[in-house]
Amino acid sequence: MEQKPALEKLKDYQYGLIDLRNIPEAKAANEKLFSNPKGVLGIEVTIPAYAERCTLGNIDPQHTDGNKDLAAIEVAQTCNIPPSEASLVTVRADLDALGSMALLKYRASGEEITPEMLARIEAIAKKDKFARGGWPGKSELPNKANPWPTYRGAQEDKILSPINARTMDFKVPVADRVKSMEEYLVQGTEPAGYREKVEIERAQMIEALETGKIKIEVVSDGNVAYVETSHLSGMTLGYSQAPIVVASNPAFKQGSGDAYKKYTICQYDDTWLDLVAVKNELAALENGWGGSPTIIGSPQGKSSEIPPEKIIEIVAKHQKKK
């Protein structure tokens, strides 16, 4: 039987989160990321100036390529494997981006993707693409009696919540987060302590809902939910009330940087809103808006100056007729 040629032993990649702050320290850190002579592969690097510096390419099917039906982690199953010691960088450490990094590392070791891994990859891709079918209608908000209401996608969110919390934990080095992601993909291992952390945060979210600290307002004939909160579940809460969500986070933090005001606008599927038109109109008012046909965001690294009333007005104007 013919044997496969032995793969060169992988020397681990360098993992980096691009710092979007406009300060000398951030610029110096980014220069270090992009100076790797082994090359730099971007994973969802949505800032064109940085994407151009990714010498090994940029895996960004949804934002750069405009393919809403394809997640980065799906591309990472079959794309070229970066050489040993290359840098893998992203602008946002989430399940899709860090999952792609973990999958590329796993493939570089010569291992095959198992059916169990494929199921976890598909769950992450489905969550990232909001590929859950049409909006199921308004449903119950989380409460003390039922912390995880049974709207479509809630149980998937519950399953992925510990590893999602780990990937977003800026106090943990990116390389360690990628390692946890690989352990989850390969073995289904949840990061220790994060299930408990998620349950505590959900209880705090429910208390904030009940005391009015999380603001949810349904507007535009019931089609748009405006959610104002710094909690990570803002979009999920919005989708329980309307198919289009305008989420305002007054204290968004990216890594160890300063908090800033961040808007995210998304739709459950692309039948509700011309989100490209929304993005273009907002970008004309404020440079830096970007995203895909199903989710867009305000400029990264700095507070948006557009008032929420104006954003809601623009969103309402570009709704699709049903």
N, C-alpha and C positions, 0 to 999 in steps of 0.2 A: 504494500500500500504506500502510495506516495505521501510523504510527510510535508506539511507546510513549513516554509522557511521560518526559523526562529526570529521573533521580533526583537529589535533592540530594546534592552531594558529601559523602561521609562524613568527618566529623571523628572521629578514632579514639576508641574507647571507653576508659574507665578500667577497669583490671582489678585486682581485689583478692582477697586471701586473708584471710578473717576470722580474727583472732587470738583463740584460745580461752583464753588464759592469764588468770587472775584477778589482774591487776596493773594499775596506773594507765596504764602505757605502752600496754598492749594495748587497754584501754578507749578511750584517746584515739585510737589508730589506727583502731579500729572506728567511732568517732564520725565521723571524717573520711571513711571509706568511705561511710557512710550519709547524709552531708550534701549529696550531689550534687543540685543543683536540677533536673538533667536526668532524674533518676530512677535507681533501683537495681533491677536484675534479678538474682535469685538463681538459681544453678545448683546443685542438690543441697545447698541450705542445710537441713541436717537438724535444726538447733536452732530450736525454735519461736519463741523470743524474737527471734532474728535473722530468721527467715523472715517474721515479721509486719512487719518494717521494710523489706522488699523492695517498694518502691512500684510496681514494674512487674510484680510477680508472682514466683513461684519455680518453676522447672522442676525438679521432683523426682518423677517418676512412680513410682519404686520405693519410696522411703521414706515420703514424705508421702501419696502417693495409693495406695500398696499394690499397684501394678501391676508385678509381678516380670518381666513379659514386655516391658517397654518401657524403653529407656535414654534418658537426657537428650539424647544426641546425635541420637537418632531424632526426638524432639520438636522439636529445633532446626532440622530440615529444613523445617518447615512453620509454626512458630509465628510470632506477630507479631515483626517486627524492631524492636529497641529504637531510640530516637532517637539521633542523633549525640551523642557526649560523655557518654552515660549510663554508669553504673558496672555492671560485670558482676562478681559476687562469688560465692565458694564457700567451703566450710569445708575442702575437701580438693582439692588440685591433682593430679588424676589424668587419665587419657586421656579419660574420658567428660566430665568437667566442663570441662577446658580445650579439648577437642575441640569441645564445644558453643559455647564462646566464639569459637573460631576460625571455626566454621561460620557463626555469626551475623554476624561481621564480613565474611566472604566474601559472604554473601547481601545484606548491606547495600550492598555495592558494585555490586549489580545483576547479578552473574554467576550463571550457571546451574550446577547440580550436574551434573557429568559422570558417565558410567557408571564411570569409574575411581575417582572420588571416592566414589561410592556404595558400591563394593566395600570401600574402606578404612573408610568409616563403619560398614558392616555388620560388619566384622571387629572394630572397637572395641566396638560394641554387643553382639556375641556374647560377647566376652571379659568385658564388664562384667556381663552377665546370667547368665554361666555357661551359656549356651544351647548346650550341646554334646551333647545327648541324655543317655541314662542312663549311670550310672557304669560304666566299662568293666572294672572289676576291678583288683586289685592289680597293680602293675607295677614295673619296675626303677627304683631310685633313680639319680640322676645319678652318674656316676663318671668317672674320668680317661679310660677307654677310650671312654666314650659320654656326653659332657657333656649332651646333649639327648636323653634316651630318647624312644622313639616312642609314649608314651601319647597318648591323644586330647587334642588341644589344644596339645601341646608345640611343634609347628612354628609354630602361630599365635603362641604366646608368644615364640618365637625371633624371628619377623619383627617383632613389635611392641616387642621389648625395648629397642632404642635410643631410640625416641621416648617410650616409657614412662619410661625413666631420665631423659630430659630434662624431662618434665613434673613429675617428682618431685624435681628438683634445686633445693633451697631456696636455694642460693647464687646462682641466676639470677633476675633480676626476673620477676614473673609475666607482664608484657607481652612480654618476650622469649620466654618459654616458649610463650605463645599464638602468637606469630609463627612459631616453629618448628613448632607444631602445624598451622598453616595451610599452611605449606610442605609438610608431610607429606601432608595431606589433598589438596591441589591437585596436587602434582607427585610425591608418593611419595618426597620427599627426606628421607633420614635425617640427623639432626643430626650435624655433624662431631665425631668423636672418641668418640661414645657407643657405637658398636659395639665398639670396643676396650675401653672401660670395662666394658661388660656382660660381655665374655669374661673379663676379669680378675676381676670379681666372682664369676662362675660358678666359676672355678677356685678362688677362695678359699672359696666355699660347699662345693665338693666336698671340699676339705681339711678344712673344719670338720665335715662329715659323717663323714669317715674317722677324725677324731681325737676324735669324741664331743662337740664343742662345740655341735653342733646336736642337741638331744634329740628323738627321735621314739619315741613309745610308742603301740602299738595296743591299745585297750581296748574294753570293752563288746561282747564276742563278735565282734571284728574290724570293728565298724561305725564306730568313732570313732578318729581319729588325733589324739593330743595332740602338738603341735609347739612346742618352746620355742627361739626364736631371734630375733635382731634383724635377720636377713637378710630382704629383701623377698620371697623365694621361699617363705616359710613355708607359705602356703596351698597352693601348687602341689605342694610336697613332700608335704604331708598328703594331698592327693587321689590321689597315686600309691599310697597305702597304705590308704585308707578313704574311704567316701563322705561322712562327716561329719568336719569338722576343727575342733578347738579349738586356735587358735594364740595363743601367749603371747609377746609381744615385751617383754622386760624393759627395753628402752631405746628406746622409740618416740619419734621426733622429728617434730614438725609445724612446718615452716618453721624459723625460727631460735630457736624456744622451747626450754625445757629438756626433756630426755628424761624419759619417764614410762612406767609399766607399762601395756601395752595388750593387751586380749584381743579377738580376732576369732573368731566362731563362724559357720561356713558349711556348706552342704550342696550336693552336686554338682547335685542337682535336688530339688524339693520333695516327693518321695515318701518321704524317710527320716526326717524330723523335723518336729515341730510347733514351728517356730522362733519363732513369735509367742508361744506359751505359755512357751518358754524365756526370751524377752526379758522378758515380763511378770513372771515369777518373779524374775529377776535384778534387774529395775528396782525390785521391792519391797524387795530387800535393799540396793540401791545406786542412787540416783537418777542418771539420765543414760544408761542403756542404750537403744539404739535401732537401727533398721535395717529391713530388708525380710524377706519370707518366706524368702529364701535366704541372707542374710548380716546379721549384727548385730554390734555392737561395744560395748565398755565406754565409760564416760564420756570425752568428748574433753577434752583439756587437763589431766587430772590422773590420777594412778595409781589403778588399781582395787585395792581392799582385799580382794576376795573370793579365797580360796585356790583354786588350780586343782582340787583334789580336790572342792570343793563345786560348781564349775562343771560338771565331768565328771559328777557325780552327778545334777545337774538335767538335763543333756543326755540322759543315759541314761534318765531317767524319762519323757521326752517323745518317745522314739523311736516311730515308727509301725510297726505290725506288718506284716511282709511276707508 
